[in-house]
Amino acid sequence: MMNRSAQILCKRLIVNRGSALGLGKAHSMNLSRAAGTVVPFKLADIGEGIAEVELLKWFVKEGDTIKTFDRVCEVQSDKATVEITSRYAGVISKVHHGEGDIVKVGSTLVDITTEGQQVVSSPAPTPTVAPAAPVKTGPHTHEPISLEEESTLIPFKLADIGEGIAEVELMKWFVKEGDVIRAFDRVCEVQSDKATVEITSRFGGVVARVHSAEGDVVKVGSTLIDIRAEGSAAGSTKTASSTAVSPSASAQSSEVHSRVAGVPPVGKYLTTPAVRKIAKENNIDLGLVQATGPKGRIVKEDVLAFLSGKQQPRATSAPSSSASASSSTSTNSVSTGAGASKAAVKDLGRTDQRVPIRGIQRLMVKSMTESLQIPHLTYCEEIAFDRMKQLRESLKTDLGKRGIKLSFMPFIIKAASQALEHYPVLNSSIAEGGKEMIFHSNHNIGVAMDTPKGLIVPVIHQVQLKSILDIAVELGELQDAAAKGTLTEAQLSGGTFSISNIGSVGGTYAAPVVVLPQVAIGALGRLQMVPRYVNKRGEPADFESIENGTAVVAPVTIMNVSWSADHRVVEGATIARFSNKFKQYIENPQLMVAEMR
C-alpha cells in the first residue's frame, strides 16, 4: 500500500529545494529524458532541524527494479520513524549504506539506473537582475554588493519548523558575513514559543549578507542569510582569500574555543541532534564522552552517565603549545571582561540602560499582553492548614524512605482537580471566535515554576485519574527537568487550569493573570501561624460560639489563596463556590481522600 504521507513529503521537498535556490515553481525541477542514466538518490531534508538519521531497514537491494514512490528504506530520527520512497523508476545499481548506519541529510542512499524515465536534476539558477537597484549593502557590512554578485547569491530562508509556528526569536548567530560555511554547519539558534532549535545550512559557500540581528523576531519564510555558492565567479576571489588564512590555525582556534566555552564541537562525533542538545545545555564536550553505542556512536545514556560522574572522561591528546597559548589568552580575556563588566555595572547606578527583551521574557510580554485584554475577576480566601500538615507529616517519613518527596503541592493540585469536578466551567476555554466554550474532559493542571531562564508552566496531565503519590512523583520529575532546562514540548503544553505557588517566595495575597485560552488560575500565599478563634474541635469558630464564650484563641496555620477568572464566562458566585469546595478539601483532607477515584 502506497505511503501517502511519504509521497507528499517527497514532493514538498523537491519543490522546497527549488524554492530555496530562488527559482519559481515552474523552474523548481529540470526534467529531461535519459536512458540508462545513473541517478544518485539522496536523503532529503526531512525538516525539524534534523541533520542525520539511523537507517533501520532496507526494502530494496542491488539489482532490484523499483517504480516511482516504491519504498526504499526506513529511517529513524530523534522524533519519528519515516519510510523513504523513490522519486525515480529504474534498477538499483548500488546501495551505499548498511542497516544500522547513521546517514547525514544530503548523503546518497542508493544509485538508480533509470530506464528512459524522467530524471530530476537541479539546474543552475537563472540570474535575475532587480531594476532600480544598482547597488545593495548588507545590514552588517559597509561593503557594497554588485549586481553581478547579487545574481549569484542563494537566499537561505527560515524553513517551516512545524507545530503551527509562524515566527521565532533569533537568539544567536554562529556565522558572520565573510565566513566560509559547509553544508550542515550551524548557522544560528532560534527560539519559538515551544523550543530552542539550531538551524544548519543546506549549502556550502561564503556568507555574503546577514539579514537579521540577535534578538530580532524572524517570520517563517524570511531570508536568514545570503550565501555565495562555492565556485561562483563573483565570489571566487573572496572565497580564496577567506580560506587561505592558516587552515591549521583555524582548526586549532575552533577546537580551543569549543573546549574553553564548553560547547561541544559540531560534526566530529557520531551521535544524534538530541544528544548534542543535552551536551550543549550541560556544557559537555562530546570528545570527553566514552561512546557505547554501535559503531562508536554516543548515545543519550553515555552523556547522562558522564554528567552524573558514573563515566570517566575519555583520554584526549594534549593540546599544542599554540592552542594552550590561545586558551590562556581566551581565559584571560574572559577574566578581564568579567572584571570590566563588574566595574561598569558599579558605575551604571546613575545612567539609564536599554536591555533587549529576549527568550522566555519576550514570550511573557506577548502572552501577558494578550491575557490582560480580557476582564479579570479576582477572589481571595483564607484556609486553615493544620489538618493537612498532620496528614503530610504522617506520610512524609514513610514516603521519604521510598524516595518520594512529599510537599503540600500534590495535595493542593489534587484538591483543585476534585473541586473542578463540581465546577467544570473553570476547566474550560473559549473557542476561537468567541461563540462556543470547550469543556475539557481532562484536568491538565499547570504549575508555575521559577527557573534560571524565567517563569515556565509545566503541566501535569489527567490529574483527575492520578493519586496524590502519582502527582508527587511527576511533580518532582518536572521540577528536575525545569532546573536542567530539559522540559519537552509535551510537558509544557495542553494546560486547562493553572496554579502559582508565589508563597514559596513570599507574600500572602496576589492577583494572578489568567493564561489564555484557560479561564481560571490560582495563586497560593505563604503558610503563616496566626491567632484565631477555634471551637472545642479545633475548627474555625462561628459567631455564636465566640459570643457565648465557648470559643478560644489558639495558634492556627493558615494559607491565603487568590483566584482569578475570565469574567466573560465565569461569574463571581461560581468562583466563590469553587473556592469553598477547595477549602473544604484542604481543611478536611479525609473528605478529599474519601472522594478520590
N, C-alpha and C positions, 0 to 999 in steps of 0.2 A: 504494500500500500504506500502511495506516494506521501512523503512527509511535506505537507503543505507549508508549515511554518519555515522549514528549511529552504523551500523554493523562494518564498517571499524574502527571506534573509539574504539569499544569494543574489536575487535580482536587485535588492536595495543596495547591496554592497557594490555591485557593478556600477549602478547609477551614481552612488556617492563618490566612487573613485573618480569618475568623470567630472563630477561637480567640483571635487577638491582640486582638480587641475585647472579650474577656471573655465571649463567647457560648458556649453549649453546642453540641454537634454538631447538635442538632435545630433550632437557630436560627442556624446559620452562614450560611444563604442565605435570602433572601426571594424566593420565586418568585411572580410574578404574570403573568397573561395580558395581553398588549398587542399590538395590531395596528398596524403602521406606525410603531412607536416607534424613534427613532434612539438607538442604544446606543453609547457610546464604548468601544472595545475597547483596553484599556491594556496596556503592558508590565509584567507582574507581576514580583515579586521572585523572581529565579532562584537565590538563595542565594549562599554562599561570599563574602559581603560585597561582591558586585558591584553597583556603582551606575550603570553605564552600559555600553552595548554599541554595536557598529557594525552598522548594518543592511546586510547583504551582498546580499540578493536578495528581491524580491517574488514571491510565487506568485499574487497577485491584482491586479486593477486596478479602478478605479472603474466601477461598473455590473455587475461580476461577481456571480453568485449563488453563495453558499457554504453548506455544511452544517456542523453541529457536528463538530469535530475535523478539518475540512479544513485543509490547510496555508495559513498566511497569509504568513509571511516566514521568512527565515533570518537569524539574528543571531550575532555573534561577540563573546565576551568575552575577557579575558586568558587564560582557562583552557580554553574549549571553544567549539565551534560548535553552536548549538541551533536546531532548527526550531520555530517557534511555531505552535500550532494554535488554531482558533477555538472559543470556548465557546458561540457563538451561530450561528443559521442566519438567513439573510436576504440582503440586497443591499448590496454595498459602495457607500456613498454618498460617502465621502471618504477619500483616502489622505493622511496628514499628513506623511510624510517621504519623501525620495528615497533611492535606493540610495547607500551611502557615508556617510550621515548618522550622527552619534553621537546615540543616543537614551538618555535617562535613564530609569531604572526609575520607573514611575508615569506616564510620558508616554503620551498617546493615540497608538496606531498607526493605526487606521482607525475610521471611524464606520460602523456597520452598521444598516441599516433592517430591523427584524425583520418577519416575516410571520406574525403570530399565534402566535409561539413564546414559550416561557417565557424571561423576561428575568431575569438575575441582578442584583440590586441589594442594596446594603449597607444594612440597617435601622439605625435608631438603637438603641444598646444599651439594653436594659430595665434600669432601676435595680434592684439587689437590695441590701437592707439586711441586714447581718450582725447577728444577735441578740447581745445581751450585749456589744456593743462600741460604746458611745455616743460615745467619743472616742478617736482614734488620734493618735499622734505619730511623725513620721518620725525615723529614727536620726540624722539630721544637722541637725535643727532642733528648736527648743523650741516651735514654734507648733502648736497642736492642729489636727487636720483634722476638720471636722464631718461628720455623716452625709450631709448634702446634697452636700458636696464629694466625699466618698468615692464616691458613686454616679456621679459624672461623670468619674472617673479612668479612664484607659486604661492597663492594665499593659503595659509594653514588655518583652518577655521575650527571653532569650538563645536565639536560634534554633539549630537543629542545623547545625553548620558542617562536617559530613561527616567522613570518614575514621575513623568509629567513636569520635570524641572525645566523652567524657561530661562533662568538666569543664575549665575554663580558669582561669588566674590573671588577675585584673583588675589590669592594670599602671598604667593612668592614666585619670582622668576628664577629659573635655573640657567637661563641664557641671556645674552645681551647682544646688541647689534654688532655685527662683525664676527661673532663666534661661528666656528665650523661645527656642525652637528651631523650625526649619522641617524639613519632610521632607527627608531625605538629609543633614542636618547631622551632624557627627561626635558620637557620644555617649561612647564610651570605646574604649580599646585593651586587647585581651586577648591572652594568650599560652597556647597549647596545648603539648603535647609536641612539636609539629611546626612550628608557625609562629606569627608575631605578626600579628594581624588587627585592623583598625579597624572598629568597629560603628557603623553610621549609622542614624538614626531613620527610621521609616516614617510618622511622624505629625508634625503641627505643633501647637504649643501651649506650655504652660508646664510646666516640670519641678516637679512637686509633691512628689515624695519620691524620694530616692536610697536604694536598699536595701542596697548593699554598699560597702565601703571599698577603697581601693587596697591591693593585696596579698592580698585575700580570694580564696579559691578558689570559683568560681561554677559550679554544675551547669547543663548544658543544660536549658532549660525554666524556669529560675528567672527571676523578675522582676528586671530591672536597675533600672528607674525607673518611676514612675507619672507619666503625662502628663495634664494637664488640657487637654482638647481646645480648640482655638480656637473662641470663640463660646459656650462653656458659661456658663450663668448664674452658677454659683458662682464661676467664676474670672475673670469679666469685669473686676471692679474691680482685681484684682491684675495681670491681663494689661495693662490700660490703664496702670496706674502703672509697670509694668516697661518698656513700650515707649515711654513718654513721656519718658524720660531721654535728651535730646540725641542723636538718631539720627546726626547728622553726627559728633559727638564720639566716639560708639561706633564708627563705621566707621573713623575715624582711629586710635583706640586699637587696634582689631583689626589694622589694617594695620601700625602701628608695632610691635606685639608680634610679628607674623609676621616682619618684617624683622630685628628685634633678635635674636629667638630662633633665627632661621634656619629657621623652619618655614614651608613654602610655603602661602599662603592657599588654602583649600579651595574648590572650585567656581568659581573665577574663570577658569580656563584649560581649554581643550579638550584633554583627554588621558585616559589610562586609569588605573585604580587601580594597576596595576603600575608605571607611570611615576611616579605620585605617591609610591609607596612608596620607589622608588630616590631620588627627590629628597629625601624626608624623611630617609632614612638617611644621606645625604651633606650634609644641611643646605643644600640648594639652593632658592632662591626661584624658583619657576617663572616669575614675572614677569620674570626676567632672561634667560630662555632663549629663543632665537630658534626659532620653530616652522617646520618644513619639511614637515610632513605636510599632507594635504588639508584644505582649509577652515580653515587656521590651527591645525591640530592639532599638539600637541607629542608627538613620538614618542620611543621609547627612545633612538634614535641621537642625538637632539638633546641629551638630558640627559648622555649619555656624552661627547659632543663638548665640552659645556660643562665637564664635570668634568675632562677631560683638558687643557683650555686651548686646544683647537682652535677653539672658538667664542667670539667676543667677547660680553660681556654686552649684552643689548638695552637701548637707551636708555630711561630712565624719567623721569617728571616729578619735579621736585624736591619734597620733602615740604614741607608747610606749616609755618609757624613753630610752631604748636601741636603738630604731630606731632614736629618737631625737639625741642621742649622735652620732650615726653613721652618721646622716645627717649633724650634726655640723662638724664632722671630715671631711666628704666629702667636705663641703663648704670651710673649712679652707685649705684643700689640694688644691682645685681649686684656691683659692686666692693666696696661696703660689706659686703654679705653675705659675700663671699669672705674679707675681712679678719676679720670677726667669726667666721667658721667656723674659720679657722686658729687664732685666739686660743682658741676654745672647745676645739678638738682638743688644744691645748697644755696646757689645764687639765684634760683628762679622764684624765690619767695615773693618778689615784688614785680614780676612780669607775668603776662598772660601767655598761655600756650594753646595752640590748636593741635589736638590729637585726633587722628583719624579713627572713626568708629568702625571696628572690624570684627570679623569672626562671629562668635555667639552674641556679642553685644549688638552687632548690626541686626542680627535676626530678632533680638529682643525689641529693638526700636521698631522694626516692622510689625511684629505681632502685637506689641502693646498699643501701638498707634491704631491698629485695626480694632483691638478689643475695646478701647476707650471710646469708640464711636457708638457703642450700644449703651442704653441706660442700665446702670447697676443698682441693685438693691442689696444693702448690707445689714446683717442681723448678728448680734453678739449674745453670748450666753456664758455663764459660769457653771462649771461642772466639778462635783466632788470626786476625788480620785483615790480615796483611802482604800476602798474595797478592791479596786483594780490593782493598787500597789500590793495588797496582801496576796491576791491571786498570782501576780507576776513573781513575787518573792518565793511562793510555794513551788513554782515550776522552774525558776531560774537555775537552781543548783543542779537538778537532775538533767535538764537540757544542756547545761554547760558541759557536763561530762560527755554528752553526745556531740559536742562541737557546735551546738546551735546557740547563737547569741540572741537572747530574747529581750527586746526593748518594749516600750509601750506602743510603738508604731503598728506592729501586726494586729494588736487588739483594736486600735483606732481604725485601721483600714477595714478590718472585718466588721466592726460596728457600723461604719459608714455604709458598707455593702448591704448589711441587713436592714438598715433604715431605708436604703434606696428601694428595697423590695416593696415597701409600703408607699413610697412616693416616687414612682418611676419617671415622672416628668423631669426630675433632676438628673436623670441618666439619659437624657435625650439631646438632640441637636436640631437646629433649624435647617431644613433642606435649602439648597441653592434656589434663589428666587423668593424665599420667604413665604411660600404659600402652603408648606407642609412641614410637619415635625417628624423626626425619625426617633422612635423609641427603641433604644438598643437592648438587645437580649442579654448581652454580657456586661458585667461590671468591670470595665478595664480602667483601673484607678491609677492615675499618675501621681508620683511622689516627687515633689520639687527637691532638688539636691544642689548644694553649693559646691562647686568644683573649682580647681585652679583656672580652668578655662572659662568659667562663668556658670550661670544658672542653667541647669538642664532638668528635664522632667521625664525620667524613665517610667515605664508603665508595667504594672502587674496585671496580667490579663486574666479574665474569668475568675475574679476574686470570689464570686458567689459559689463557686464549686470547690474552693480551697479551704483547708483548715488553717487555724492560726499558726501552726507549726510550718505548714507549707509556705505560708506568706512570709514567715520569719526567715526561712532558708532562701527564698527567692529575693527578698529584700536585701539580704546580706550579699548575694551574688551581684545584684545591681549596684550596690554601693561600692563594691570592689572594682567592678568594671568601670564605673564612673570615675573613680580615683585614678585608674590607669588610662582612661581615655579610650577604652575598647568596647564601648557600648555599640550594639548593632542597630541597624535601622529598625528592625522588628521590635527591639526593646524600647525604642523611642517614639513609636507611632501607635495609633489606634486608641488613644485615651478617650474615655467618655465622662470622666469626673476626676477632679484633682484635689490634692491635699498638700499644703505647705506647712512644714514644721518650723516656722520662724522662731518659735520659742527656744529651739536649741541654741540660737544665737543670743536671744534676749527679747524682752518686750512681752506685753500681755495681749492687748487688742490690736487688730490690724484691719485694713480694708483691701483684701486680696482682689486681684483683677482676673476676671473670667478668661480662660484660654479658649478662644474660638476654634472650632464650632461648638464647644461644650457650652452648657448653660449654668453651671454651678462650680464653686470651688470653696474649700475650707482652709482657714489658717489657724494653726494651733499656737497658743501662747505658752510661756514657760510655767512649769509647776512651781507653786509657792505655798508656804504654810501661813495660814491666816486664822484669826479668831472668828468663830461663827457660832450661832445658836444651834444646838442639836437637841433632839429628844432622847428618851431613855435608850432607844435602839441605835443611837449614834447617827441618825438620819437628820437632814436639814429640818429644823423645827418650823411649824406653822405659826400663824399669828396667835391662835388660841393658846397653844402651849407656852408661848412667850409671855402672854398676858397673865395666865394663871400661875406662872412661876414654876412650871414643871420642866421647862427647857433650861439648859445650862450652856455656858460659854465654854467651848473646847477648841483646841487647835485642829484645823481641817486642812488637808492638802487639796488645793483646787487648781484647775486649769481653765483658762479663758479660751473660748473658741469663737472665731468670727467667720460667718458665711457670706459669700457674695453670689448673686444670681442675676441672670439676664431678665430684667424686669419686663421685657416684651412678652415673655411666656410664663414667667414664674411670679406668682402673687406672694405678698408678704406673709399671708396666713400659711401658705404651703411651706415656705422655708422655716417658719416658726414651728410648725408641727413636725417637720423633718428633724429639726434641732432637738425638739423634746424627745423624739424617739431615740435619737443618737445618745442623748444624755441619759435616758433610761437604761440603755445597754451598758454604758460606761459605769454608771453608779451602781448598777446591779448586774455584774458580769455573769452571774449564774443564769440569768434570764437569757443573755446572749448565747451562752453555751447550750442552753436547753433548746433554743430555736435553730441551732445550726443544722444544716442538712448533711 
